[in-house]
Amino acid sequence: MQGLAAPTAAAAGPFKYPH
């Protein structure tokens, strides 16, 4: 999931990071 969340967080914001 982190592999998909990494690029998504960059566009959505730091709050999207699961870690």
C-alpha positions as CSV (number, residue, x, y, z in Angstrom):
1,M,0.0,0.0,0.0
2,Q,2.9,2.4,0.8
3,G,4.1,2.1,-2.8
4,L,0.7,3.6,-3.9
5,A,0.5,6.0,-1.0
6,A,3.9,7.5,-1.6
7,P,3.0,9.2,-4.9
8,T,-0.6,9.8,-3.8
9,A,0.6,11.6,-0.7
10,A,2.8,13.9,-2.7
11,A,-0.3,15.1,-4.7
12,A,-2.9,14.9,-1.9
13,G,-0.7,16.0,1.1
14,P,1.3,14.7,4.1
15,F,-1.9,13.6,5.9
16,K,-2.2,10.8,3.3
17,Y,0.9,9.1,4.6
18,P,0.0,5.8,6.4
19,H,3.3,5.7,8.2
